Amino acid sequence: MYERLKILVSPLFLFFLVVLIVNDFFLKAAFHNMITGKLSDFSGLFIFPIFWSVIFPKQKLWVFISTAVLFVFWKSEHSSFVIQLMKPYFGIGRTVDLSDLIALPMMLFAWFYLKSSLQLSVGSALTVRLSTYFIGVVAIFSFCATSQQRYIQSFDQPQYVLLKDPSIQCFNSYDELEFYDRDSLLVVKINYLYVNRPVKNDDYNKNQSVKNLDLAILHLIADSASLVPSGKITFLTVNTEQGIDSLRFNGGRLDGRFVRTKGGKAIIEGFYKMGLEDSTWTIRDSMSTDKVVQTFVNGEAAQVKQYRHDKLKSSSNINTRSDTIFNIYIQLIILVICMAGICFLLYRNYRKAIPLRFKLSLFWKLLLCFVAPFIVWLFYIGFMLLLMNYNQDTFEAFATGIFIFIVVCPLMFVVIFGIKLRKDIDIFLYCLLLALAFSIWTTCVTLEALSN
C-alpha cells in the first residue's frame, strides 16, 4: 500500500498537479493563448492515468487505454451529443480542437514514470497516507475543474450574421442559435455564445466575441455554407418571437440601421458598425411611453438615460474598458501604500520590542502556522470584495484557498520560528500583509489580462 501511494506525493506528480491548477485558474485568465490552452492537456494526461492507476492497481493498462480513447473522443465533435445530454445535470464544457491531441505522448511518459523507481520516499507510511488523502482530494478537484462549462456571452442588442449557400437541414440542434432560410441565404440569430470565462464581463469582452462572429458561427455549425463577401449590401426582414427585425448587412455582418417593431410600434432602434453597436440606441416599452437611450462608443456602452413620459428620470455613465483599467491602477497604488504602512508598523514593533518577544507554547505556534492561511484567505476575499474585483466561482475559491495555504503555511513557520513575533498584534499584521500581497498579485494579473 505504501509503495503504491507514494507516487501521488512524488515531486513530478505534484509538479504537474500544481501546473494544472495554476494554469486552469490563473494563467488561462491572464494570458489565454495557445500555450495555456495546451498546458492543461499535457499536465492532465500525465496525472490523470497515474492517479486512477493507483486507485485501480490491477487495471493499469486499461486505465491508460481508456484515458487515451476518452481524451480523443472528448476532443472530437462526436462528443457533442453526450455533452448535450449531460449539460442539464453537470456543468461541463469543452473546446473542439484536434491539435490538443499532440499531448497524447505525455501518457507514454506517465506509463514509464509509473513503472520506474524514480518516485522518492517522502517519510513514514502514515505520513504518505495522510498526504495522499489531501493530494487525492486536490487531484479530483483539478479533474472536475478543468472540464467546467464555459461561460455564456449574451447580447443586450440583437445579433445576426448572414451566410450564403447553406446545406444545413436540422435547424433545432443549437439552443443558442435561430435560423431563418432565405433561398440561397441563411440568416442566423445569435442568442448567446459559449466562451471561456472573461476577466471582466463587459462590452469590451463582448466586442471580442463579436469581432469575427460570422466566421465563428460558420465554424460552429460545421456547414458547407460560405461567407458573404464584404461590401455586398443586403436588406432583409426577419419575423421573430420578439418582433419584426429590419436588418442591413454589409457582407455577413450587421452594418447600418436596425429597427425592431412590435404591434406596429418601433421598440428598438439603433445603428450597427460591422456588428458593433454604434452611436445612440433607443429601447421603448411596448406597453407605455417609457424608454431607455444608450450611447455607445466603439461598441461599448458609455451612458444610459431613462425616460418616463418623455421626461428624463435618470442618467448614468458606464465605465468603458479604459476607465476600468485606470481605476484598477488607482486601486493598485492604494494597496501598495497600505502594504508599505503595515511593513512600517511591523518594523517599528520589532525595533521597540527588542530584546522582548511575544511568547507562545509550541502547540499554539504550530496551530497558528496552520490556521493563519485560512485567516489570510478571508482577508483576501474581503479586500477583493471591497475593490469590487471578486467574481470567483466555487472551483476558483477552493483553488485560491489551496494556493494560499501552500504559500502562507511555510511563510508563517519562518515568521514564528525564525523572525519571531514581538507583539500579539503582529499576528494580525502579518496576516493582513500577506492578504494584501495576494490582493496586489491578483490585481496585477487582472490588470495584465484587461490590458491585453
Kinemage of the C-alpha trace (Angstrom):
@kinemage 1
@onewidth
@group {chain A} dominant
@subgroup {mainchain}
@vectorlist {calphas} color= white
{ca met a 1} P 0.000 0.000 0.000
{ca tyr a 2} L 2.794 2.390 0.950
{ca glu a 3} L 4.709 1.730 -2.276
{ca arg a 4} L 1.586 2.239 -4.350
{ca leu a 5} L 0.573 5.518 -2.727
{ca lys a 6} L 3.923 7.258 -2.614
{ca ile a 7} L 3.837 8.187 -6.307
{ca leu a 8} L 0.987 10.622 -5.514
{ca val a 9} L 3.369 12.633 -3.336
{ca ser a 10} L 6.331 12.314 -5.683
{ca pro a 11} L 7.817 15.626 -6.932
{ca leu a 12} L 6.931 15.138 -10.611
{ca phe a 13} L 3.286 14.226 -9.903
{ca leu a 14} L 2.926 17.208 -7.566
{ca phe a 15} L 4.601 19.481 -10.118
{ca phe a 16} L 2.138 18.624 -12.894
{ca leu a 17} L -0.796 18.808 -10.461
{ca val a 18} L 0.201 22.344 -9.434
{ca val a 19} L 0.732 23.300 -13.099
{ca leu a 20} L -2.764 22.030 -13.964
{ca ile a 21} L -4.462 24.020 -11.192
{ca val a 22} L -2.449 27.218 -11.673
{ca asn a 23} L -2.949 27.098 -15.436
{ca asp a 24} L -6.724 26.495 -15.283
{ca phe a 25} L -7.430 29.156 -12.684
{ca phe a 26} L -4.800 31.827 -13.245
{ca leu a 27} L -2.678 31.543 -16.403
{ca lys a 28} L -5.590 30.952 -18.802
{ca ala a 29} L -7.385 34.023 -17.481
{ca ala a 30} L -4.232 36.151 -17.578
{ca phe a 31} L -2.803 35.170 -20.974
{ca his a 32} L -5.303 32.911 -22.801
{ca asn a 33} L -3.024 31.804 -25.611
{ca met a 34} L -2.015 28.577 -27.343
{ca ile a 35} L 0.494 27.666 -24.612
{ca thr a 36} L -2.022 27.938 -21.747
{ca gly a 37} L -4.542 26.077 -23.883
{ca lys a 38} L -2.225 23.082 -24.266
{ca leu a 39} L -0.621 23.169 -20.816
{ca ser a 40} L -3.681 21.669 -19.109
{ca asp a 41} L -3.813 18.840 -21.654
{ca phe a 42} L -0.146 17.927 -21.126
{ca ser a 43} L -0.417 18.097 -17.326
{ca gly a 44} L -3.766 16.311 -17.171
{ca leu a 45} L -2.658 13.419 -19.375
{ca phe a 46} L 0.261 12.842 -17.000
{ca ile a 47} L -1.517 12.905 -13.629
{ca phe a 48} L -4.943 11.509 -14.617
{ca pro a 49} L -3.876 7.958 -15.618
{ca ile a 50} L -1.345 7.762 -12.777
{ca phe a 51} L -3.971 8.750 -10.198
{ca trp a 52} L -6.518 6.183 -11.352
{ca ser a 53} L -3.813 3.521 -11.729
{ca val a 54} L -3.118 3.955 -8.028
{ca ile a 55} L -6.840 3.576 -7.270
{ca phe a 56} L -7.146 0.515 -9.544
{ca pro a 57} L -3.627 -1.036 -9.492
{ca lys a 58} L -4.669 -4.245 -11.268
{ca gln a 59} L -6.160 -2.358 -14.221
{ca lys a 60} L -3.256 -0.051 -15.098
{ca leu a 61} L -3.187 -0.948 -18.780
{ca trp a 62} L -6.925 -0.477 -19.177
{ca val a 63} L -6.763 2.835 -17.288
{ca phe a 64} L -4.202 4.178 -19.770
{ca ile a 65} L -6.015 2.821 -22.829
{ca ser a 66} L -9.365 4.183 -21.601
{ca thr a 67} L -7.823 7.571 -20.854
{ca ala a 68} L -6.406 7.837 -24.382
{ca val a 69} L -9.652 6.760 -26.056
{ca leu a 70} L -11.809 9.073 -23.928
{ca phe a 71} L -9.458 12.004 -24.498
{ca val a 72} L -9.630 11.599 -28.284
{ca phe a 73} L -13.421 11.214 -28.106
{ca trp a 74} L -13.758 14.238 -25.799
{ca lys a 75} L -11.763 16.470 -28.127
{ca ser a 76} L -13.760 15.447 -31.208
{ca glu a 77} L -17.111 16.688 -32.469
{ca his a 78} L -18.638 13.254 -31.744
{ca ser a 79} L -18.796 14.046 -28.006
{ca ser a 80} L -21.220 16.950 -28.565
{ca phe a 81} L -24.230 14.644 -28.228
{ca val a 82} L -23.012 13.306 -24.875
{ca ile a 83} L -22.317 16.835 -23.598
{ca gln a 84} L -25.815 17.981 -24.581
{ca leu a 85} L -27.292 15.082 -22.584
{ca met a 86} L -25.169 15.797 -19.512
{ca lys a 87} L -25.401 19.600 -19.585
{ca pro a 88} L -28.711 19.834 -17.611
{ca tyr a 89} L -27.181 17.835 -14.759
{ca phe a 90} L -23.466 18.671 -14.782
{ca gly a 91} L -21.641 21.924 -15.537
{ca ile a 92} L -19.291 20.678 -18.246
{ca gly a 93} L -17.943 22.018 -21.493
{ca arg a 94} L -15.018 21.689 -23.855
{ca thr a 95} L -13.494 23.209 -26.991
{ca val a 96} L -13.222 21.082 -30.129
{ca asp a 97} L -9.551 21.329 -31.071
{ca leu a 98} L -7.865 18.291 -32.599
{ca ser a 99} L -4.467 19.941 -32.179
{ca asp a 100} L -4.821 19.104 -28.465
{ca leu a 101} L -4.041 15.506 -29.420
{ca ile a 102} L -0.346 16.404 -29.536
{ca ala a 103} L -0.431 15.971 -25.746
{ca leu a 104} L -1.064 12.204 -26.025
{ca pro a 105} L 2.678 11.286 -25.809
{ca met a 106} L 2.548 12.508 -22.193
{ca met a 107} L 0.720 9.286 -21.398
{ca leu a 108} L 3.727 7.287 -22.570
{ca phe a 109} L 5.896 9.379 -20.246
{ca ala a 110} L 3.413 8.751 -17.406
{ca trp a 111} L 3.457 4.984 -18.092
{ca phe a 112} L 7.249 4.735 -17.831
{ca tyr a 113} L 7.290 7.018 -14.789
{ca leu a 114} L 4.719 4.790 -13.091
{ca lys a 115} L 6.792 1.697 -13.870
{ca ser a 116} L 10.117 3.239 -12.863
{ca ser a 117} L 11.655 3.700 -9.439
{ca leu a 118} L 12.019 7.463 -9.758
{ca gln a 119} L 9.488 8.212 -7.024
{ca leu a 120} L 11.190 9.484 -3.895
{ca ser a 121} L 10.417 8.143 -0.466
{ca val a 122} L 8.918 11.023 1.481
{ca gly a 123} L 8.621 9.696 5.023
{ca ser a 124} L 6.737 7.117 7.054
{ca ala a 125} L 3.771 5.145 5.787
{ca leu a 126} L 1.434 7.253 7.953
{ca thr a 127} L 2.831 10.489 6.517
{ca val a 128} L 2.388 9.211 2.977
{ca arg a 129} L -1.149 8.010 3.683
{ca leu a 130} L -2.278 11.322 5.206
{ca ser a 131} L -0.573 13.337 2.490
{ca thr a 132} L -2.137 11.156 -0.178
{ca tyr a 133} L -5.646 11.800 1.102
{ca phe a 134} L -5.091 15.538 0.741
{ca ile a 135} L -3.411 15.208 -2.679
{ca gly a 136} L -6.214 12.885 -3.810
{ca val a 137} L -8.866 15.471 -2.990
{ca val a 138} L -6.892 18.152 -4.815
{ca ala a 139} L -6.392 15.861 -7.838
{ca ile a 140} L -10.101 15.011 -8.129
{ca phe a 141} L -10.895 18.714 -7.779
{ca ser a 142} L -8.488 19.552 -10.604
{ca phe a 143} L -10.027 16.909 -12.902
{ca cys a 144} L -13.507 18.353 -12.319
{ca ala a 145} L -12.387 21.975 -12.589
{ca thr a 146} L -10.640 21.566 -15.930
{ca ser a 147} L -13.933 20.475 -17.577
{ca gln a 148} L -16.153 23.218 -16.221
{ca gln a 149} L -18.819 24.546 -18.526
{ca arg a 150} L -17.738 27.615 -20.427
{ca tyr a 151} L -19.365 30.927 -19.683
{ca ile a 152} L -22.279 32.305 -21.646
{ca gln a 153} L -21.813 35.525 -23.600
{ca ser a 154} L -25.220 37.091 -24.024
{ca phe a 155} L -26.081 40.148 -26.092
{ca asp a 156} L -28.148 43.123 -24.958
{ca gln a 157} L -28.960 44.030 -28.561
{ca pro a 158} L -29.950 41.510 -31.267
{ca gln a 159} L -27.051 39.895 -33.120
{ca tyr a 160} L -27.307 38.354 -36.584
{ca val a 161} L -24.917 37.046 -39.222
{ca leu a 162} L -25.587 36.254 -42.881
{ca leu a 163} L -24.242 33.185 -44.712
{ca lys a 164} L -24.778 32.028 -48.300
{ca asp a 165} L -25.342 28.653 -49.981
{ca pro a 166} L -26.186 26.720 -46.796
{ca ser a 167} L -26.779 22.975 -46.716
{ca ile a 168} L -27.847 22.653 -43.076
{ca gln a 169} L -31.031 20.620 -42.667
{ca cys a 170} L -31.612 20.402 -38.925
{ca phe a 171} L -32.330 23.865 -37.527
{ca asn a 172} L -33.153 22.697 -33.986
{ca ser a 173} L -29.735 21.362 -32.962
{ca tyr a 174} L -28.495 24.603 -31.414
{ca asp a 175} L -30.266 26.226 -28.464
{ca glu a 176} L -28.108 29.322 -28.779
{ca leu a 177} L -28.917 29.930 -32.458
{ca glu a 178} L -32.034 30.609 -34.539
{ca phe a 179} L -32.032 30.008 -38.304
{ca tyr a 180} L -34.044 31.798 -40.991
{ca asp a 181} L -33.721 30.388 -44.501
{ca arg a 182} L -33.909 32.914 -47.343
{ca asp a 183} L -33.426 30.960 -50.586
{ca ser a 184} L -29.661 30.948 -51.120
{ca leu a 185} L -29.049 32.900 -47.908
{ca leu a 186} L -29.147 31.827 -44.276
{ca val a 187} L -29.815 34.387 -41.536
{ca val a 188} L -28.534 33.230 -38.148
{ca lys a 189} L -29.722 34.955 -34.978
{ca ile a 190} L -27.305 34.509 -32.095
{ca asn a 191} L -28.970 34.455 -28.688
{ca tyr a 192} L -25.765 33.652 -26.803
{ca leu a 193} L -22.365 32.046 -27.222
{ca tyr a 194} L -20.288 29.737 -25.058
{ca val a 195} L -16.969 31.416 -24.338
{ca asn a 196} L -14.041 30.999 -21.996
{ca arg a 197} L -14.581 32.836 -18.758
{ca pro a 198} L -13.790 36.516 -19.311
{ca val a 199} L -11.592 38.507 -16.968
{ca lys a 200} L -14.389 41.059 -16.857
{ca asn a 201} L -17.831 40.586 -18.319
{ca asp a 202} L -18.136 43.960 -20.045
{ca asp a 203} L -18.892 45.308 -23.512
{ca tyr a 204} L -15.227 45.193 -24.471
{ca asn a 205} L -15.189 41.443 -23.893
{ca lys a 206} L -18.465 41.149 -25.805
{ca asn a 207} L -16.868 43.002 -28.728
{ca gln a 208} L -14.090 40.408 -28.853
{ca ser a 209} L -16.722 37.689 -29.226
{ca val a 210} L -18.426 39.665 -31.994
{ca lys a 211} L -15.256 40.565 -33.915
{ca asn a 212} L -15.327 37.559 -36.275
{ca leu a 213} L -18.823 36.385 -35.468
{ca asp a 214} L -19.793 35.205 -38.962
{ca leu a 215} L -16.661 33.055 -39.186
{ca ala a 216} L -17.229 31.692 -35.673
{ca ile a 217} L -20.828 30.709 -36.456
{ca leu a 218} L -19.782 29.071 -39.717
{ca his a 219} L -17.216 27.018 -37.786
{ca leu a 220} L -19.756 26.199 -35.052
{ca ile a 221} L -22.431 24.778 -37.351
{ca ala a 222} L -19.792 22.987 -39.472
{ca asp a 223} L -21.856 23.626 -42.607
{ca ser a 224} L -20.777 23.851 -46.235
{ca ala a 225} L -22.094 27.428 -46.357
{ca ser a 226} L -19.713 30.249 -47.205
{ca leu a 227} L -19.189 33.810 -46.047
{ca val a 228} L -20.881 36.688 -47.829
{ca pro a 229} L -18.120 38.914 -49.251
{ca ser a 230} L -17.593 42.234 -47.500
{ca gly a 231} L -19.045 45.196 -49.395
{ca lys a 232} L -22.182 43.376 -50.556
{ca ile a 233} L -25.186 45.198 -49.019
{ca thr a 234} L -28.246 43.090 -48.201
{ca phe a 235} L -31.563 44.248 -46.715
{ca leu a 236} L -33.737 41.621 -45.008
{ca thr a 237} L -36.729 41.429 -42.681
{ca val a 238} L -36.959 38.649 -40.102
{ca asn a 239} L -40.077 37.772 -38.099
{ca thr a 240} L -39.059 36.604 -34.604
{ca glu a 241} L -40.933 35.939 -31.365
{ca gln a 242} L -39.680 39.280 -30.034
{ca gly a 243} L -40.854 41.280 -33.056
{ca ile a 244} L -40.130 42.046 -36.696
{ca asp a 245} L -36.469 42.915 -37.246
{ca ser a 246} L -35.360 45.051 -40.182
{ca leu a 247} L -31.726 44.239 -40.944
{ca arg a 248} L -28.992 45.738 -43.074
{ca phe a 249} L -25.929 43.586 -43.754
{ca asn a 250} L -22.526 44.534 -45.100
{ca gly a 251} L -21.202 41.168 -46.170
{ca gly a 252} L -22.183 38.823 -43.361
{ca arg a 253} L -22.260 41.439 -40.590
{ca leu a 254} L -24.914 43.848 -39.366
{ca asp a 255} L -23.997 47.309 -40.547
{ca gly a 256} L -26.283 50.322 -40.555
{ca arg a 257} L -29.749 50.990 -39.148
{ca phe a 258} L -31.571 48.325 -37.137
{ca val a 259} L -35.271 48.514 -36.235
{ca arg a 260} L -37.438 46.075 -34.298
{ca thr a 261} L -41.191 46.661 -34.433
{ca lys a 262} L -43.934 45.000 -32.431
{ca gly a 263} L -47.616 45.749 -32.867
{ca gly a 264} L -46.761 48.479 -35.341
{ca lys a 265} L -44.515 50.261 -32.778
{ca ala a 266} L -40.743 50.590 -33.060
{ca ile a 267} L -39.449 49.164 -29.765
{ca ile a 268} L -35.703 49.055 -30.608
{ca glu a 269} L -33.857 51.467 -32.893
{ca gly a 270} L -30.138 51.839 -33.356
{ca phe a 271} L -27.100 51.531 -35.596
{ca tyr a 272} L -24.515 48.835 -36.088
{ca lys a 273} L -20.977 49.251 -37.367
{ca met a 274} L -19.793 45.847 -38.588
{ca gly a 275} L -21.607 44.036 -35.795
{ca leu a 276} L -20.829 46.531 -33.028
{ca glu a 277} L -23.414 48.890 -31.553
{ca asp a 278} L -22.739 52.437 -32.650
{ca ser a 279} L -23.985 55.904 -31.775
{ca thr a 280} L -27.363 56.056 -29.969
{ca trp a 281} L -29.807 53.229 -29.323
{ca thr a 282} L -33.405 53.696 -28.166
{ca ile a 283} L -35.317 50.892 -26.434
{ca arg a 284} L -39.019 51.562 -25.870
{ca asp a 285} L -41.529 49.807 -23.645
{ca ser a 286} L -44.142 48.207 -25.890
{ca met a 287} L -46.894 48.909 -23.312
{ca ser a 288} L -46.049 52.504 -22.300
{ca thr a 289} L -44.136 55.632 -23.308
{ca asp a 290} L -41.107 54.732 -21.154
{ca lys a 291} L -37.818 54.412 -22.988
{ca val a 292} L -34.106 53.904 -22.449
{ca val a 293} L -31.494 55.727 -24.534
{ca gln a 294} L -27.990 54.212 -24.641
{ca thr a 295} L -24.915 55.873 -26.092
{ca phe a 296} L -22.151 53.624 -27.459
{ca val a 297} L -18.501 54.442 -28.128
{ca asn a 298} L -16.586 51.821 -30.157
{ca gly a 299} L -19.204 49.240 -29.267
{ca glu a 300} L -19.046 49.948 -25.519
{ca ala a 301} L -21.979 51.463 -23.649
{ca ala a 302} L -20.848 54.795 -22.213
{ca gln a 303} L -24.086 56.364 -21.000
{ca val a 304} L -27.630 55.253 -20.170
{ca lys a 305} L -30.619 57.598 -19.850
{ca gln a 306} L -34.066 56.518 -18.705
{ca tyr a 307} L -37.160 58.474 -19.694
{ca arg a 308} L -40.695 58.289 -18.354
{ca his a 309} L -43.390 60.134 -20.270
{ca asp a 310} L -40.614 61.803 -22.298
{ca lys a 311} L -39.089 63.273 -19.123
{ca leu a 312} L -35.608 62.335 -18.015
{ca lys a 313} L -35.856 60.057 -14.997
{ca ser a 314} L -32.208 59.090 -14.500
{ca ser a 315} L -28.849 59.284 -16.218
{ca ser a 316} L -25.714 57.286 -15.504
{ca asn a 317} L -22.289 56.858 -17.048
{ca ile a 318} L -20.796 53.401 -17.562
{ca asn a 319} L -17.106 52.626 -17.304
{ca thr a 320} L -15.531 51.503 -20.552
{ca arg a 321} L -12.563 49.109 -20.520
{ca ser a 322} L -10.098 52.024 -20.500
{ca asp a 323} L -11.938 53.550 -17.495
{ca thr a 324} L -11.774 50.209 -15.684
{ca ile a 325} L -8.025 49.889 -16.287
{ca phe a 326} L -7.439 53.414 -14.936
{ca asn a 327} L -9.475 52.634 -11.789
{ca ile a 328} L -7.515 49.412 -11.204
{ca tyr a 329} L -4.244 51.354 -11.361
{ca ile a 330} L -5.602 53.600 -8.591
{ca gln a 331} L -6.604 50.528 -6.558
{ca leu a 332} L -3.144 49.054 -7.044
{ca ile a 333} L -1.474 52.217 -5.756
{ca ile a 334} L -3.722 52.191 -2.661
{ca leu a 335} L -2.910 48.530 -1.956
{ca val a 336} L 0.833 49.165 -2.251
{ca ile a 337} L 0.591 52.140 0.141
{ca cys a 338} L -1.336 50.013 2.672
{ca met a 339} L 1.232 47.227 2.376
{ca ala a 340} L 4.082 49.680 2.919
{ca gly a 341} L 2.281 51.053 6.005
{ca ile a 342} L 1.943 47.578 7.546
{ca cys a 343} L 5.616 46.836 6.834
{ca phe a 344} L 6.496 50.056 8.693
{ca leu a 345} L 4.332 49.050 11.692
{ca leu a 346} L 5.936 45.604 11.849
{ca tyr a 347} L 9.416 47.125 11.667
{ca arg a 348} L 8.556 49.639 14.394
{ca asn a 349} L 7.204 46.886 16.673
{ca tyr a 350} L 10.318 44.822 16.038
{ca arg a 351} L 12.653 47.686 16.902
{ca lys a 352} L 10.728 48.829 20.003
{ca ala a 353} L 10.297 45.342 21.488
{ca ile a 354} L 13.932 44.176 21.213
{ca pro a 355} L 15.018 42.076 23.098
{ca leu a 356} L 11.494 41.138 24.258
{ca arg a 357} L 9.308 38.853 22.170
{ca phe a 358} L 5.776 37.520 22.250
{ca lys a 359} L 5.885 34.090 23.903
{ca leu a 360} L 3.772 31.178 22.721
{ca ser a 361} L 3.874 27.485 23.508
{ca leu a 362} L 4.911 25.071 20.751
{ca phe a 363} L 1.312 23.888 20.360
{ca trp a 364} L -0.012 27.411 19.735
{ca lys a 365} L 2.839 28.178 17.372
{ca leu a 366} L 2.066 25.129 15.245
{ca leu a 367} L -1.664 25.820 15.389
{ca leu a 368} L -1.085 29.399 14.302
{ca cys a 369} L 1.006 28.275 11.318
{ca phe a 370} L -1.831 26.103 10.047
{ca val a 371} L -4.717 28.468 10.906
{ca ala a 372} L -3.084 31.649 9.537
{ca pro a 373} L -3.606 30.656 5.851
{ca phe a 374} L -7.368 30.470 6.465
{ca ile a 375} L -7.318 33.946 8.063
{ca val a 376} L -5.259 35.313 5.163
{ca trp a 377} L -7.740 33.776 2.699
{ca leu a 378} L -10.668 35.510 4.478
{ca phe a 379} L -8.825 38.844 4.482
{ca tyr a 380} L -8.023 38.355 0.790
{ca ile a 381} L -11.687 37.763 -0.080
{ca gly a 382} L -12.611 40.844 1.954
{ca phe a 383} L -10.126 43.022 0.054
{ca met a 384} L -11.345 41.707 -3.304
{ca leu a 385} L -14.960 42.370 -2.359
{ca leu a 386} L -14.032 45.866 -1.212
{ca leu a 387} L -12.324 46.510 -4.543
{ca met a 388} L -15.326 45.011 -6.396
{ca asn a 389} L -12.884 42.630 -8.040
{ca tyr a 390} L -14.180 39.327 -6.623
{ca asn a 391} L -16.009 37.161 -9.139
{ca gln a 392} L -14.685 33.708 -8.307
{ca asp a 393} L -16.878 30.640 -8.548
{ca thr a 394} L -16.672 27.673 -6.165
{ca phe a 395} L -13.820 25.996 -8.028
{ca glu a 396} L -11.705 29.149 -8.147
{ca ala a 397} L -12.345 29.982 -4.497
{ca phe a 398} L -11.244 26.475 -3.494
{ca ala a 399} L -8.177 26.645 -5.749
{ca thr a 400} L -7.232 30.038 -4.315
{ca gly a 401} L -7.583 28.658 -0.791
{ca ile a 402} L -5.247 25.746 -1.614
{ca phe a 403} L -2.721 28.069 -3.237
{ca ile a 404} L -2.771 30.461 -0.259
{ca phe a 405} L -2.300 27.549 2.152
{ca ile a 406} L 0.675 26.206 0.197
{ca val a 407} L 2.354 29.634 0.187
{ca val a 408} L 1.367 31.053 3.598
{ca cys a 409} L 1.932 27.979 5.786
{ca pro a 410} L 5.743 27.794 5.265
{ca leu a 411} L 5.989 31.597 5.434
{ca met a 412} L 4.295 31.571 8.851
{ca phe a 413} L 6.813 28.954 10.041
{ca val a 414} L 9.567 31.375 9.021
{ca val a 415} L 7.840 34.291 10.770
{ca ile a 416} L 7.015 32.454 14.011
{ca phe a 417} L 10.121 30.283 14.416
{ca gly a 418} L 12.637 32.432 12.525
{ca ile a 419} L 11.821 36.148 12.731
{ca lys a 420} L 9.803 35.621 15.943
{ca leu a 421} L 6.789 37.728 16.920
{ca arg a 422} L 7.407 40.781 19.086
{ca lys a 423} L 3.810 41.765 19.951
{ca asp a 424} L 0.467 39.963 19.798
{ca ile a 425} L -0.753 42.489 17.204
{ca asp a 426} L 1.985 41.242 14.858
{ca ile a 427} L -0.072 38.088 14.163
{ca phe a 428} L -2.880 40.257 12.815
{ca leu a 429} L -0.457 42.493 10.891
{ca tyr a 430} L 1.332 39.587 9.193
{ca cys a 431} L -1.998 38.094 8.078
{ca leu a 432} L -3.030 41.480 6.702
{ca leu a 433} L 0.334 41.885 4.987
{ca leu a 434} L 0.100 38.532 3.226
{ca ala a 435} L -3.528 39.136 2.245
{ca leu a 436} L -2.532 42.464 0.723
{ca ala a 437} L 0.322 40.768 -1.142
{ca phe a 438} L -2.104 38.250 -2.656
{ca ser a 439} L -4.530 41.063 -3.488
{ca ile a 440} L -1.773 43.013 -5.254
{ca trp a 441} L -0.734 39.916 -7.193
{ca thr a 442} L -4.340 39.182 -8.254
{ca thr a 443} L -4.878 42.821 -9.209
{ca cys a 444} L -1.704 42.821 -11.339
{ca val a 445} L -2.813 39.618 -13.095
{ca thr a 446} L -6.235 41.155 -13.728
{ca leu a 447} L -4.658 44.350 -14.999
{ca glu a 448} L -2.402 42.427 -17.369
{ca ala a 449} L -5.350 40.420 -18.705
{ca leu a 450} L -7.510 43.533 -19.171
{ca ser a 451} L -4.698 45.393 -20.928
{ca asn a 452} L -4.222 42.553 -23.386
